[in-house]
């Protein structure tokens, strides 16, 4: 039987989402909790990966088990997991449903603040005041559509294509001191959102025009784009799936 699990985590405590040889990860921590309760190894397949320090308000994974899950399985997982990981839902899905490949879109947000805030430490990136959000939004509109985003992809990444379909890209000012950038696409490349945000910062500081931002996209060269923004301001906000994979059984 295959299940989807919906959860959230604060990335500050982890060396990324997926298991790696060095450093504690979200996947490792969750799989250890699964093994404690089910007394067997249960591999989790995440909908995607996030780098060290990146957070997720909503991440999904799928897993397979031979027998029905025990009562209050989500609650028992939460009791074992650290406060930095929260399990929300566990749902039975079709046997061929895939947390990564069946996702139709993903939404990220990047949060910034222009003042020191002890309650936002590790959750927003502090930047100097004076960003021109109007110009950054003009540039962000150039990201829309299906195109090649190699200029914002980590170099030497093993991917078959760097083409993505971006459906939303805009800055929202919450108040005079705080703002966030929202971007939705069918898929994202490694480091793509942080590279986009870092380059938009250059536009917002008046050191790159909208036309030059377009040239960066067309160049397909990571060296033409700006530095990657800090990981701590980035959140995976939402992943969409077709309702048919959750069909009744």
Secondary structure, 3 states (H helix, E strand, C coil): CEEEEEEEECHHHCCCCCCCCCCCCHHHHHHHHHHHHHCCCCCCEECCCCCCCCEEEEEEEEEECCCCCCCCHHHHHHHHCCCCEEEEEEEEECCCCCCCCCEEEEEEEEEEECCCCCCCCCCCEECCCCCCHHHHHHHHHHHCEEEECHHHCCCCCCCCCCEEEEEEEEEEECCCCEEEEEEEECCCCCCHHHHHHHHHHHHHCCCCCHHHHHHHHHHCCHHHCCCCCCHHHEEEEEEEECHHHHCCC
